[in-house]
Amino acid sequence: MYYKNIQMPTLFKEFYPKTVLVIDWAEVQMERPTALDNQPTCFPFYKSRPTMKGLVGITPSSIIGFARELYPGSITDKEIS
């Protein structure tokens, strides 16, 4: 079943009409861990705040289709996969 009235860019609809889910890593800001030994794992080298990251799947109508567990922000995508 394909939905015709979904919220996606026209070019995306034209070239990828059968898209069901877009999968990507998401990174969210979190509070600084109180335990000092946990703080470095949550600080990615390219951000100045603690984060967590996880794999999410978004439908073309902007609904979260699934979300995996969260990992500390300093972990690389390669380490998770």
N, CA, C and O atoms as a Maestro MAE file, in Angstrom:
{
 s_m_m2io_version
 :::
 2.0.0
}

f_m_ct {
 s_m_title
 :::
 protein
 m_atom[324] {
  # First column is atom index #
  i_m_mmod_type
  r_m_x_coord
  r_m_y_coord
  r_m_z_coord
  i_m_residue_number
  s_m_chain_name
  s_m_pdb_residue_name
  s_m_pdb_atom_name
  i_m_atomic_number
  :::
  1 25 0.847 -1.166 0.000 1 A "MET " " N  " 7
  2 3 0.000 0.000 0.000 1 A "MET " " CA " 6
  3 2 0.897 1.236 0.000 1 A "MET " " C  " 6
  4 15 1.789 1.356 0.840 1 A "MET " " O  " 8
  5 25 0.668 2.143 -0.927 2 A "TYR " " N  " 7
  6 3 1.446 3.372 -1.021 2 A "TYR " " CA " 6
  7 2 0.533 4.552 -0.748 2 A "TYR " " C  " 6
  8 15 -0.590 4.607 -1.248 2 A "TYR " " O  " 8
  9 25 1.014 5.492 0.040 3 A "TYR " " N  " 7
  10 3 0.234 6.660 0.411 3 A "TYR " " CA " 6
  11 2 0.547 7.807 -0.545 3 A "TYR " " C  " 6
  12 15 1.717 8.110 -0.782 3 A "TYR " " O  " 8
  13 25 -0.471 8.439 -1.089 4 A "LYS " " N  " 7
  14 3 -0.254 9.538 -2.027 4 A "LYS " " CA " 6
  15 2 -0.205 10.885 -1.330 4 A "LYS " " C  " 6
  16 15 0.447 11.800 -1.834 4 A "LYS " " O  " 8
  17 25 -0.853 11.044 -0.211 5 A "ASN " " N  " 7
  18 3 -0.903 12.327 0.490 5 A "ASN " " CA " 6
  19 2 0.028 12.347 1.689 5 A "ASN " " C  " 6
  20 15 -0.386 12.679 2.800 5 A "ASN " " O  " 8
  21 25 1.274 11.996 1.467 6 A "ILE " " N  " 7
  22 3 2.220 12.022 2.568 6 A "ILE " " CA " 6
  23 2 3.080 13.267 2.488 6 A "ILE " " C  " 6
  24 15 3.263 13.844 1.416 6 A "ILE " " O  " 8
  25 25 3.607 13.677 3.636 7 A "GLN " " N  " 7
  26 3 4.370 14.920 3.728 7 A "GLN " " CA " 6
  27 2 5.836 14.672 3.434 7 A "GLN " " C  " 6
  28 15 6.629 14.467 4.353 7 A "GLN " " O  " 8
  29 25 6.201 14.690 2.176 8 A "MET " " N  " 7
  30 3 7.594 14.596 1.815 8 A "MET " " CA " 6
  31 2 7.847 15.519 0.633 8 A "MET " " C  " 6
  32 15 6.917 15.816 -0.116 8 A "MET " " O  " 8
  33 25 9.071 15.979 0.446 9 A "PRO " " N  " 7
  34 3 9.359 16.886 -0.655 9 A "PRO " " CA " 6
  35 2 8.957 16.295 -2.008 9 A "PRO " " C  " 6
  36 15 9.034 15.084 -2.212 9 A "PRO " " O  " 8
  37 25 8.537 17.141 -2.908 10 A "THR " " N  " 7
  38 3 8.054 16.705 -4.219 10 A "THR " " CA " 6
  39 2 9.107 15.889 -4.964 10 A "THR " " C  " 6
  40 15 8.787 14.838 -5.521 10 A "THR " " O  " 8
  41 25 10.341 16.348 -4.982 11 A "LEU " " N  " 7
  42 3 11.398 15.598 -5.665 11 A "LEU " " CA " 6
  43 2 11.617 14.226 -5.039 11 A "LEU " " C  " 6
  44 15 11.864 13.249 -5.746 11 A "LEU " " O  " 8
  45 25 11.528 14.154 -3.718 12 A "PHE " " N  " 7
  46 3 11.678 12.875 -3.030 12 A "PHE " " CA " 6
  47 2 10.545 11.943 -3.432 12 A "PHE " " C  " 6
  48 15 10.774 10.762 -3.695 12 A "PHE " " O  " 8
  49 25 9.319 12.467 -3.482 13 A "LYS " " N  " 7
  50 3 8.156 11.680 -3.903 13 A "LYS " " CA " 6
  51 2 8.324 11.171 -5.327 13 A "LYS " " C  " 6
  52 15 7.970 10.037 -5.648 13 A "LYS " " O  " 8
  53 25 8.875 12.039 -6.172 14 A "GLU " " N  " 7
  54 3 9.042 11.698 -7.582 14 A "GLU " " CA " 6
  55 2 10.083 10.597 -7.783 14 A "GLU " " C  " 6
  56 15 9.845 9.656 -8.540 14 A "GLU " " O  " 8
  57 25 11.222 10.702 -7.119 15 A "PHE " " N  " 7
  58 3 12.308 9.742 -7.330 15 A "PHE " " CA " 6
  59 2 12.257 8.520 -6.416 15 A "PHE " " C  " 6
  60 15 12.821 7.481 -6.760 15 A "PHE " " O  " 8
  61 25 11.605 8.616 -5.275 16 A "TYR " " N  " 7
  62 3 11.530 7.500 -4.320 16 A "TYR " " CA " 6
  63 2 10.092 7.301 -3.830 16 A "TYR " " C  " 6
  64 15 9.840 7.412 -2.630 16 A "TYR " " O  " 8
  65 25 9.164 7.015 -4.710 17 A "PRO " " N  " 7
  66 3 7.744 6.942 -4.315 17 A "PRO " " CA " 6
  67 2 7.400 5.776 -3.388 17 A "PRO " " C  " 6
  68 15 6.378 5.821 -2.703 17 A "PRO " " O  " 8
  69 25 8.220 4.750 -3.355 18 A "LYS " " N  " 7
  70 3 7.913 3.569 -2.539 18 A "LYS " " CA " 6
  71 2 8.593 3.601 -1.172 18 A "LYS " " C  " 6
  72 15 8.609 2.594 -0.465 18 A "LYS " " O  " 8
  73 25 9.149 4.739 -0.799 19 A "THR " " N  " 7
  74 3 9.848 4.854 0.487 19 A "THR " " CA " 6
  75 2 8.885 4.614 1.642 19 A "THR " " C  " 6
  76 15 7.807 5.206 1.707 19 A "THR " " O  " 8
  77 25 9.284 3.754 2.532 20 A "VAL " " N  " 7
  78 3 8.477 3.430 3.699 20 A "VAL " " CA " 6
  79 2 9.092 4.022 4.957 20 A "VAL " " C  " 6
  80 15 8.375 4.444 5.865 20 A "VAL " " O  " 8
  81 25 10.430 4.055 5.014 21 A "LEU " " N  " 7
  82 3 11.127 4.484 6.218 21 A "LEU " " CA " 6
  83 2 12.483 5.081 5.840 21 A "LEU " " C  " 6
  84 15 13.196 4.539 4.996 21 A "LEU " " O  " 8
  85 25 12.828 6.195 6.470 22 A "VAL " " N  " 7
  86 3 14.151 6.787 6.326 22 A "VAL " " CA " 6
  87 2 14.882 6.528 7.637 22 A "VAL " " C  " 6
  88 15 14.398 6.891 8.709 22 A "VAL " " O  " 8
  89 25 16.049 5.898 7.544 23 A "ILE " " N  " 7
  90 3 16.794 5.502 8.737 23 A "ILE " " CA " 6
  91 2 18.026 6.396 8.891 23 A "ILE " " C  " 6
  92 15 18.754 6.635 7.928 23 A "ILE " " O  " 8
  93 25 18.248 6.884 10.103 24 A "ASP " " N  " 7
  94 3 19.398 7.743 10.365 24 A "ASP " " CA " 6
  95 2 19.715 7.726 11.856 24 A "ASP " " C  " 6
  96 15 18.883 7.351 12.683 24 A "ASP " " O  " 8
  97 25 20.950 8.146 12.180 25 A "TRP " " N  " 7
  98 3 21.338 8.302 13.572 25 A "TRP " " CA " 6
  99 2 20.861 9.653 14.074 25 A "TRP " " C  " 6
  100 15 20.950 10.646 13.351 25 A "TRP " " O  " 8
  101 25 20.365 9.708 15.278 26 A "ALA " " N  " 7
  102 3 19.941 10.965 15.896 26 A "ALA " " CA " 6
  103 2 20.750 11.160 17.174 26 A "ALA " " C  " 6
  104 15 21.043 10.207 17.896 26 A "ALA " " O  " 8
  105 25 21.102 12.406 17.434 27 A "GLU " " N  " 7
  106 3 21.877 12.720 18.634 27 A "GLU " " CA " 6
  107 2 21.091 13.748 19.440 27 A "GLU " " C  " 6
  108 15 20.697 14.788 18.910 27 A "GLU " " O  " 8
  109 25 20.865 13.460 20.712 28 A "VAL " " N  " 7
  110 3 20.085 14.348 21.571 28 A "VAL " " CA " 6
  111 2 20.924 14.805 22.755 28 A "VAL " " C  " 6
  112 15 21.751 14.058 23.277 28 A "VAL " " O  " 8
  113 25 20.697 16.028 23.160 29 A "GLN " " N  " 7
  114 3 21.410 16.589 24.300 29 A "GLN " " CA " 6
  115 2 20.854 15.993 25.591 29 A "GLN " " C  " 6
  116 15 19.663 15.696 25.688 29 A "GLN " " O  " 8
  117 25 21.725 15.823 26.570 30 A "MET " " N  " 7
  118 3 21.309 15.269 27.855 30 A "MET " " CA " 6
  119 2 21.937 16.093 28.979 30 A "MET " " C  " 6
  120 15 22.804 16.933 28.738 30 A "MET " " O  " 8
  121 25 21.495 15.845 30.191 31 A "GLU " " N  " 7
  122 3 22.108 16.503 31.344 31 A "GLU " " CA " 6
  123 2 23.481 15.896 31.596 31 A "GLU " " C  " 6
  124 15 23.729 14.738 31.260 31 A "GLU " " O  " 8
  125 25 24.360 16.676 32.182 32 A "ARG " " N  " 7
  126 3 25.707 16.193 32.503 32 A "ARG " " CA " 6
  127 2 25.599 15.090 33.560 32 A "ARG " " C  " 6
  128 15 24.943 15.287 34.584 32 A "ARG " " O  " 8
  129 25 26.235 13.923 33.329 33 A "PRO " " N  " 7
  130 3 26.199 12.857 34.327 33 A "PRO " " CA " 6
  131 2 26.844 13.315 35.637 33 A "PRO " " C  " 6
  132 15 27.845 14.031 35.618 33 A "PRO " " O  " 8
  133 25 26.284 12.910 36.758 34 A "THR " " N  " 7
  134 3 26.839 13.306 38.055 34 A "THR " " CA " 6
  135 2 28.104 12.523 38.378 34 A "THR " " C  " 6
  136 15 28.998 13.048 39.042 34 A "THR " " O  " 8
  137 25 28.196 11.282 37.924 35 A "ALA " " N  " 7
  138 3 29.391 10.469 38.171 35 A "ALA " " CA " 6
  139 2 30.514 10.948 37.251 35 A "ALA " " C  " 6
  140 15 30.364 10.946 36.030 35 A "ALA " " O  " 8
  141 25 31.635 11.357 37.840 36 A "LEU " " N  " 7
  142 3 32.743 11.905 37.059 36 A "LEU " " CA " 6
  143 2 33.302 10.926 36.035 36 A "LEU " " C  " 6
  144 15 33.728 11.343 34.958 36 A "LEU " " O  " 8
  145 25 33.308 9.630 36.351 37 A "ASP " " N  " 7
  146 3 33.858 8.657 35.409 37 A "ASP " " CA " 6
  147 2 32.948 8.434 34.194 37 A "ASP " " C  " 6
  148 15 33.409 7.906 33.183 37 A "ASP " " O  " 8
  149 25 31.676 8.822 34.268 38 A "ASN " " N  " 7
  150 3 30.754 8.689 33.129 38 A "ASN " " CA " 6
  151 2 30.760 9.912 32.214 38 A "ASN " " C  " 6
  152 15 30.307 9.822 31.073 38 A "ASN " " O  " 8
  153 25 31.255 11.034 32.682 39 A "GLN " " N  " 7
  154 3 31.193 12.265 31.901 39 A "GLN " " CA " 6
  155 2 31.939 12.190 30.569 39 A "GLN " " C  " 6
  156 15 31.378 12.614 29.559 39 A "GLN " " O  " 8
  157 25 33.164 11.678 30.506 40 A "PRO " " N  " 7
  158 3 33.878 11.660 29.226 40 A "PRO " " CA " 6
  159 2 33.181 10.841 28.135 40 A "PRO " " C  " 6
  160 15 33.287 11.170 26.954 40 A "PRO " " O  " 8
  161 25 32.470 9.777 28.523 41 A "THR " " N  " 7
  162 3 31.815 8.942 27.512 41 A "THR " " CA " 6
  163 2 30.651 9.646 26.841 41 A "THR " " C  " 6
  164 15 30.251 9.258 25.743 41 A "THR " " O  " 8
  165 25 30.101 10.665 27.472 42 A "CYS " " N  " 7
  166 3 28.933 11.354 26.925 42 A "CYS " " CA " 6
  167 2 29.292 12.612 26.142 42 A "CYS " " C  " 6
  168 15 28.410 13.253 25.571 42 A "CYS " " O  " 8
  169 25 30.587 12.979 26.105 43 A "PHE " " N  " 7
  170 3 31.012 14.178 25.390 43 A "PHE " " CA " 6
  171 2 31.678 13.790 24.077 43 A "PHE " " C  " 6
  172 15 32.832 13.361 24.086 43 A "PHE " " O  " 8
  173 25 30.980 13.930 22.941 44 A "PRO " " N  " 7
  174 3 31.644 13.676 21.667 44 A "PRO " " CA " 6
  175 2 32.696 14.761 21.417 44 A "PRO " " C  " 6
  176 15 32.531 15.888 21.884 44 A "PRO " " O  " 8
  177 25 33.761 14.447 20.699 45 A "PHE " " N  " 7
  178 3 34.860 15.400 20.505 45 A "PHE " " CA " 6
  179 2 34.435 16.639 19.728 45 A "PHE " " C  " 6
  180 15 35.104 17.669 19.818 45 A "PHE " " O  " 8
  181 25 33.342 16.573 18.965 46 A "TYR " " N  " 7
  182 3 32.922 17.697 18.126 46 A "TYR " " CA " 6
  183 2 31.809 18.543 18.754 46 A "TYR " " C  " 6
  184 15 31.359 19.509 18.136 46 A "TYR " " O  " 8
  185 25 31.363 18.211 19.941 47 A "LYS " " N  " 7
  186 3 30.309 18.981 20.617 47 A "LYS " " CA " 6
  187 2 30.804 19.410 21.991 47 A "LYS " " C  " 6
  188 15 31.686 18.777 22.571 47 A "LYS " " O  " 8
  189 25 30.229 20.485 22.502 48 A "SER " " N  " 7
  190 3 30.655 20.971 23.819 48 A "SER " " CA " 6
  191 2 29.628 20.665 24.893 48 A "SER " " C  " 6
  192 15 29.602 21.316 25.938 48 A "SER " " O  " 8
  193 25 28.794 19.688 24.643 49 A "ARG " " N  " 7
  194 3 27.765 19.317 25.618 49 A "ARG " " CA " 6
  195 2 27.579 17.800 25.584 49 A "ARG " " C  " 6
  196 15 27.876 17.169 24.570 49 A "ARG " " O  " 8
  197 25 27.094 17.208 26.673 50 A "PRO " " N  " 7
  198 3 26.892 15.761 26.691 50 A "PRO " " CA " 6
  199 2 25.697 15.363 25.818 50 A "PRO " " C  " 6
  200 15 24.666 16.035 25.804 50 A "PRO " " O  " 8
  201 25 25.861 14.265 25.101 51 A "THR " " N  " 7
  202 3 24.790 13.794 24.218 51 A "THR " " CA " 6
  203 2 24.642 12.281 24.309 51 A "THR " " C  " 6
  204 15 25.506 11.580 24.837 51 A "THR " " O  " 8
  205 25 23.542 11.811 23.789 52 A "MET " " N  " 7
  206 3 23.280 10.384 23.587 52 A "MET " " CA " 6
  207 2 22.884 10.238 22.127 52 A "MET " " C  " 6
  208 15 22.303 11.158 21.551 52 A "MET " " O  " 8
  209 25 23.189 9.099 21.519 53 A "LYS " " N  " 7
  210 3 22.805 8.893 20.126 53 A "LYS " " CA " 6
  211 2 22.128 7.544 19.961 53 A "LYS " " C  " 6
  212 15 22.404 6.591 20.689 53 A "LYS " " O  " 8
  213 25 21.231 7.491 18.978 54 A "GLY " " N  " 7
  214 3 20.508 6.259 18.718 54 A "GLY " " CA " 6
  215 2 20.019 6.216 17.284 54 A "GLY " " C  " 6
  216 15 19.929 7.251 16.624 54 A "GLY " " O  " 8
  217 25 19.708 5.037 16.805 55 A "LEU " " N  " 7
  218 3 19.217 4.837 15.450 55 A "LEU " " CA " 6
  219 2 17.701 5.001 15.449 55 A "LEU " " C  " 6
  220 15 17.007 4.398 16.268 55 A "LEU " " O  " 8
  221 25 17.185 5.822 14.525 56 A "VAL " " N  " 7
  222 3 15.743 6.022 14.423 56 A "VAL " " CA " 6
  223 2 15.290 5.820 12.982 56 A "VAL " " C  " 6
  224 15 16.065 6.007 12.044 56 A "VAL " " O  " 8
  225 25 14.052 5.442 12.822 57 A "GLY " " N  " 7
  226 3 13.423 5.312 11.511 57 A "GLY " " CA " 6
  227 2 12.215 6.230 11.462 57 A "GLY " " C  " 6
  228 15 11.327 6.148 12.311 57 A "GLY " " O  " 8
  229 25 12.183 7.110 10.460 58 A "ILE " " N  " 7
  230 3 11.099 8.083 10.321 58 A "ILE " " CA " 6
  231 2 10.295 7.762 9.057 58 A "ILE " " C  " 6
  232 15 10.873 7.540 7.993 58 A "ILE " " O  " 8
  233 25 8.982 7.737 9.171 59 A "THR " " N  " 7
  234 3 8.135 7.505 8.004 59 A "THR " " CA " 6
  235 2 8.052 8.784 7.165 59 A "THR " " C  " 6
  236 15 8.350 9.868 7.668 59 A "THR " " O  " 8
  237 25 7.654 8.673 5.900 60 A "PRO " " N  " 7
  238 3 7.525 9.870 5.063 60 A "PRO " " CA " 6
  239 2 6.542 10.902 5.609 60 A "PRO " " C  " 6
  240 15 6.617 12.074 5.241 60 A "PRO " " O  " 8
  241 25 5.634 10.494 6.470 61 A "SER " " N  " 7
  242 3 4.686 11.441 7.063 61 A "SER " " CA " 6
  243 2 5.190 11.979 8.405 61 A "SER " " C  " 6
  244 15 4.404 12.507 9.192 61 A "SER " " O  " 8
  245 25 6.494 11.849 8.669 62 A "SER " " N  " 7
  246 3 7.173 12.412 9.841 62 A "SER " " CA " 6
  247 2 6.812 11.751 11.165 62 A "SER " " C  " 6
  248 15 6.828 12.408 12.206 62 A "SER " " O  " 8
  249 25 6.494 10.491 11.142 63 A "ILE " " N  " 7
  250 3 6.187 9.738 12.362 63 A "ILE " " CA " 6
  251 2 7.366 8.816 12.653 63 A "ILE " " C  " 6
  252 15 7.910 8.198 11.737 63 A "ILE " " O  " 8
  253 25 7.764 8.719 13.916 64 A "ILE " " N  " 7
  254 3 8.858 7.818 14.282 64 A "ILE " " CA " 6
  255 2 8.369 6.382 14.156 64 A "ILE " " C  " 6
  256 15 7.449 5.963 14.859 64 A "ILE " " O  " 8
  257 25 8.990 5.641 13.260 65 A "GLY " " N  " 7
  258 3 8.614 4.253 13.022 65 A "GLY " " CA " 6
  259 2 9.252 3.303 14.016 65 A "GLY " " C  " 6
  260 15 8.628 2.329 14.436 65 A "GLY " " O  " 8
  261 25 10.501 3.581 14.397 66 A "PHE " " N  " 7
  262 3 11.179 2.806 15.434 66 A "PHE " " CA " 6
  263 2 12.356 3.604 15.966 66 A "PHE " " C  " 6
  264 15 12.817 4.553 15.331 66 A "PHE " " O  " 8
  265 25 12.832 3.213 17.127 67 A "ALA " " N  " 7
  266 3 14.013 3.837 17.733 67 A "ALA " " CA " 6
  267 2 14.763 2.758 18.511 67 A "ALA " " C  " 6
  268 15 14.175 2.021 19.303 67 A "ALA " " O  " 8
  269 25 16.062 2.679 18.271 68 A "ARG " " N  " 7
  270 3 16.895 1.730 19.010 68 A "ARG " " CA " 6
  271 2 17.334 2.330 20.330 68 A "ARG " " C  " 6
  272 15 17.059 3.495 20.616 68 A "ARG " " O  " 8
  273 25 18.015 1.533 21.131 69 A "GLU " " N  " 7
  274 3 18.517 2.015 22.417 69 A "GLU " " CA " 6
  275 2 19.517 3.150 22.213 69 A "GLU " " C  " 6
  276 15 20.117 3.276 21.146 69 A "GLU " " O  " 8
  277 25 19.688 3.961 23.231 70 A "LEU " " N  " 7
  278 3 20.607 5.092 23.159 70 A "LEU " " CA " 6
  279 2 22.001 4.678 23.625 70 A "LEU " " C  " 6
  280 15 22.159 3.806 24.480 70 A "LEU " " O  " 8
  281 25 23.003 5.327 23.038 71 A "TYR " " N  " 7
  282 3 24.402 5.089 23.382 71 A "TYR " " CA " 6
  283 2 25.043 6.407 23.791 71 A "TYR " " C  " 6
  284 15 24.556 7.468 23.401 71 A "TYR " " O  " 8
  285 25 26.128 6.367 24.571 72 A "PRO " " N  " 7
  286 3 26.823 7.606 24.945 72 A "PRO " " CA " 6
  287 2 27.313 8.340 23.698 72 A "PRO " " C  " 6
  288 15 27.686 7.709 22.710 72 A "PRO " " O  " 8
  289 25 27.312 9.663 23.744 73 A "GLY " " N  " 7
  290 3 27.639 10.484 22.590 73 A "GLY " " CA " 6
  291 2 29.040 10.321 22.037 73 A "GLY " " C  " 6
  292 15 29.270 10.633 20.869 73 A "GLY " " O  " 8
  293 25 29.988 9.843 22.835 74 A "SER " " N  " 7
  294 3 31.367 9.725 22.342 74 A "SER " " CA " 6
  295 2 31.586 8.478 21.492 74 A "SER " " C  " 6
  296 15 32.628 8.356 20.847 74 A "SER " " O  " 8
  297 25 30.638 7.558 21.473 75 A "ILE " " N  " 7
  298 3 30.783 6.331 20.687 75 A "ILE " " CA " 6
  299 2 30.602 6.659 19.199 75 A "ILE " " C  " 6
  300 15 29.807 7.530 18.845 75 A "ILE " " O  " 8
  301 25 31.331 5.968 18.342 76 A "THR " " N  " 7
  302 3 31.198 6.215 16.904 76 A "THR " " CA " 6
  303 2 30.102 5.333 16.323 76 A "THR " " C  " 6
  304 15 29.740 4.310 16.903 76 A "THR " " O  " 8
  305 25 29.574 5.742 15.167 77 A "ASP " " N  " 7
  306 3 28.543 4.948 14.503 77 A "ASP " " CA " 6
  307 2 29.083 3.568 14.150 77 A "ASP " " C  " 6
  308 15 28.353 2.579 14.217 77 A "ASP " " O  " 8
  309 25 30.347 3.497 13.778 78 A "LYS " " N  " 7
  310 3 30.973 2.232 13.419 78 A "LYS " " CA " 6
  311 2 31.015 1.287 14.625 78 A "LYS " " C  " 6
  312 15 30.796 0.085 14.477 78 A "LYS " " O  " 8
  313 25 31.290 1.818 15.800 79 A "GLU " " N  " 7
  314 3 31.338 0.987 17.014 79 A "GLU " " CA " 6
  315 2 29.957 0.417 17.351 79 A "GLU " " C  " 6
  316 15 29.864 -0.688 17.887 79 A "GLU " " O  " 8
  317 25 28.898 1.146 17.049 80 A "ILE " " N  " 7
  318 3 27.546 0.710 17.366 80 A "ILE " " CA " 6
  319 2 27.087 -0.368 16.387 80 A "ILE " " C  " 6
  320 15 26.448 -1.342 16.783 80 A "ILE " " O  " 8
  321 25 27.413 -0.192 15.121 81 A "SER " " N  " 7
  322 3 26.928 -1.094 14.056 81 A "SER " " CA " 6
  323 2 27.485 -2.462 14.132 81 A "SER " " C  " 6
  324 15 27.158 -3.309 13.300 81 A "SER " " O  " 8
  :::
 }
 m_bond[323] {
  # First column is bond index #
  i_m_from
  i_m_to
  i_m_order
  :::
  1 1 2 1
  2 2 3 1
  3 3 4 2
  4 3 5 1
  5 5 6 1
  6 6 7 1
  7 7 8 2
  8 7 9 1
  9 9 10 1
  10 10 11 1
  11 11 12 2
  12 11 13 1
  13 13 14 1
  14 14 15 1
  15 15 16 2
  16 15 17 1
  17 17 18 1
  18 18 19 1
  19 19 20 2
  20 19 21 1
  21 21 22 1
  22 22 23 1
  23 23 24 2
  24 23 25 1
  25 25 26 1
  26 26 27 1
  27 27 28 2
  28 27 29 1
  29 29 30 1
  30 30 31 1
  31 31 32 2
  32 31 33 1
  33 33 34 1
  34 34 35 1
  35 35 36 2
  36 35 37 1
  37 37 38 1
  38 38 39 1
  39 39 40 2
  40 39 41 1
  41 41 42 1
  42 42 43 1
  43 43 44 2
  44 43 45 1
  45 45 46 1
  46 46 47 1
  47 47 48 2
  48 47 49 1
  49 49 50 1
  50 50 51 1
  51 51 52 2
  52 51 53 1
  53 53 54 1
  54 54 55 1
  55 55 56 2
  56 55 57 1
  57 57 58 1
  58 58 59 1
  59 59 60 2
  60 59 61 1
  61 61 62 1
  62 62 63 1
  63 63 64 2
  64 63 65 1
  65 65 66 1
  66 66 67 1
  67 67 68 2
  68 67 69 1
  69 69 70 1
  70 70 71 1
  71 71 72 2
  72 71 73 1
  73 73 74 1
  74 74 75 1
  75 75 76 2
  76 75 77 1
  77 77 78 1
  78 78 79 1
  79 79 80 2
  80 79 81 1
  81 81 82 1
  82 82 83 1
  83 83 84 2
  84 83 85 1
  85 85 86 1
  86 86 87 1
  87 87 88 2
  88 87 89 1
  89 89 90 1
  90 90 91 1
  91 91 92 2
  92 91 93 1
  93 93 94 1
  94 94 95 1
  95 95 96 2
  96 95 97 1
  97 97 98 1
  98 98 99 1
  99 99 100 2
  100 99 101 1
  101 101 102 1
  102 102 103 1
  103 103 104 2
  104 103 105 1
  105 105 106 1
  106 106 107 1
  107 107 108 2
  108 107 109 1
  109 109 110 1
  110 110 111 1
  111 111 112 2
  112 111 113 1
  113 113 114 1
  114 114 115 1
  115 115 116 2
  116 115 117 1
  117 117 118 1
  118 118 119 1
  119 119 120 2
  120 119 121 1
  121 121 122 1
  122 122 123 1
  123 123 124 2
  124 123 125 1
  125 125 126 1
  126 126 127 1
  127 127 128 2
  128 127 129 1
  129 129 130 1
  130 130 131 1
  131 131 132 2
  132 131 133 1
  133 133 134 1
  134 134 135 1
  135 135 136 2
  136 135 137 1
  137 137 138 1
  138 138 139 1
  139 139 140 2
  140 139 141 1
  141 141 142 1
  142 142 143 1
  143 143 144 2
  144 143 145 1
  145 145 146 1
  146 146 147 1
  147 147 148 2
  148 147 149 1
  149 149 150 1
  150 150 151 1
  151 151 152 2
  152 151 153 1
  153 153 154 1
  154 154 155 1
  155 155 156 2
  156 155 157 1
  157 157 158 1
  158 158 159 1
  159 159 160 2
  160 159 161 1
  161 161 162 1
  162 162 163 1
  163 163 164 2
  164 163 165 1
  165 165 166 1
  166 166 167 1
  167 167 168 2
  168 167 169 1
  169 169 170 1
  170 170 171 1
  171 171 172 2
  172 171 173 1
  173 173 174 1
  174 174 175 1
  175 175 176 2
  176 175 177 1
  177 177 178 1
  178 178 179 1
  179 179 180 2
  180 179 181 1
  181 181 182 1
  182 182 183 1
  183 183 184 2
  184 183 185 1
  185 185 186 1
  186 186 187 1
  187 187 188 2
  188 187 189 1
  189 189 190 1
  190 190 191 1
  191 191 192 2
  192 191 193 1
  193 193 194 1
  194 194 195 1
  195 195 196 2
  196 195 197 1
  197 197 198 1
  198 198 199 1
  199 199 200 2
  200 199 201 1
  201 201 202 1
  202 202 203 1
  203 203 204 2
  204 203 205 1
  205 205 206 1
  206 206 207 1
  207 207 208 2
  208 207 209 1
  209 209 210 1
  210 210 211 1
  211 211 212 2
  212 211 213 1
  213 213 214 1
  214 214 215 1
  215 215 216 2
  216 215 217 1
  217 217 218 1
  218 218 219 1
  219 219 220 2
  220 219 221 1
  221 221 222 1
  222 222 223 1
  223 223 224 2
  224 223 225 1
  225 225 226 1
  226 226 227 1
  227 227 228 2
  228 227 229 1
  229 229 230 1
  230 230 231 1
  231 231 232 2
  232 231 233 1
  233 233 234 1
  234 234 235 1
  235 235 236 2
  236 235 237 1
  237 237 238 1
  238 238 239 1
  239 239 240 2
  240 239 241 1
  241 241 242 1
  242 242 243 1
  243 243 244 2
  244 243 245 1
  245 245 246 1
  246 246 247 1
  247 247 248 2
  248 247 249 1
  249 249 250 1
  250 250 251 1
  251 251 252 2
  252 251 253 1
  253 253 254 1
  254 254 255 1
  255 255 256 2
  256 255 257 1
  257 257 258 1
  258 258 259 1
  259 259 260 2
  260 259 261 1
  261 261 262 1
  262 262 263 1
  263 263 264 2
  264 263 265 1
  265 265 266 1
  266 266 267 1
  267 267 268 2
  268 267 269 1
  269 269 270 1
  270 270 271 1
  271 271 272 2
  272 271 273 1
  273 273 274 1
  274 274 275 1
  275 275 276 2
  276 275 277 1
  277 277 278 1
  278 278 279 1
  279 279 280 2
  280 279 281 1
  281 281 282 1
  282 282 283 1
  283 283 284 2
  284 283 285 1
  285 285 286 1
  286 286 287 1
  287 287 288 2
  288 287 289 1
  289 289 290 1
  290 290 291 1
  291 291 292 2
  292 291 293 1
  293 293 294 1
  294 294 295 1
  295 295 296 2
  296 295 297 1
  297 297 298 1
  298 298 299 1
  299 299 300 2
  300 299 301 1
  301 301 302 1
  302 302 303 1
  303 303 304 2
  304 303 305 1
  305 305 306 1
  306 306 307 1
  307 307 308 2
  308 307 309 1
  309 309 310 1
  310 310 311 1
  311 311 312 2
  312 311 313 1
  313 313 314 1
  314 314 315 1
  315 315 316 2
  316 315 317 1
  317 317 318 1
  318 318 319 1
  319 319 320 2
  320 319 321 1
  321 321 322 1
  322 322 323 1
  323 323 324 2
  :::
 }
}
